[in-house]
């Protein structure tokens, strides 16, 4: 009974994580400039990968694997926005201009 529930929960988490990852991939392909692409990849990609980690942990039914999956998800949620910020900052300082649709540029002052 518990094994069946864990299997369904794991499948649900993996499918939801794959959906978030798909949205991130579509965002990277469709958005107009580097900054909006970084935003899509860092937000939806990190959540998608984290949910897949947790789904795999739940599917294993092993406490140590679940703990490692949760730690991996925490690491992703902490490091991905930081790295996206640093990449965007380096791109801006390197001269990468935002799309003309961007109306506010607080760093240009």
Secondary structure, DSSP 4 states (H G I P E B T S, - for coil): -HHHHHHHHHHHHHHHHHHHHHHHHHHHHHSSSHHHHHHHHHHHHHHHHHHHHHHHHHHHT-HHHHHHHHHHHHHHHHHHHHHHHHHHHHHHHTT-PPPTT----GGG-
